[in-house]
């Protein structure tokens, strides 16, 4: 007997019993945040210790869309030099790939938190690295996200931390 009619009756889901109501979608797209006003003279407020080229490209593209400056640094000395160039403006966010091979995030995070108390530190890692997540929180990481959640929330994070103090009070 030909049962091909079942696929049409079930909404095209090949005969499975799960049916979605009309007008509902399984994916809920998040609205992209509004880009910040373009300022050529703006200093970087966000620094990233990320050596994964995929995530570097993702962060750069998202930052470009939002008119936010993000600088990638390889070592603590690079970060110190860039902060000196910014003058009195301190970083608002430091992003760590907790699997970064070029720096030791778990030893560097406490040093940075002691120097820059108001700076937020966000780390990302694989979702199966529960022990590393716990250690990162213990050494001072403000937020530790799985890679997928970091990617999903990246526009909101960059927008929030990329705005200068004047823009934050206006919004």
Secondary structure as UniProt FT lines:
FT   HELIX           5..9
FT   TURN            10..11
FT   TURN            14..15
FT   TURN            22..23
FT   TURN            40..41
FT   STRAND          46..49
FT   HELIX           53..66
FT   STRAND          70..72
FT   HELIX           76..86
FT   TURN            87..88
FT   STRAND          93..97
FT   TURN            98..99
FT   HELIX           105..115
FT   TURN            117..118
FT   STRAND          120..125
FT   TURN            127..128
FT   HELIX           130..139
FT   STRAND          143..146
FT   HELIX           147..162
FT   HELIX           165..170
//
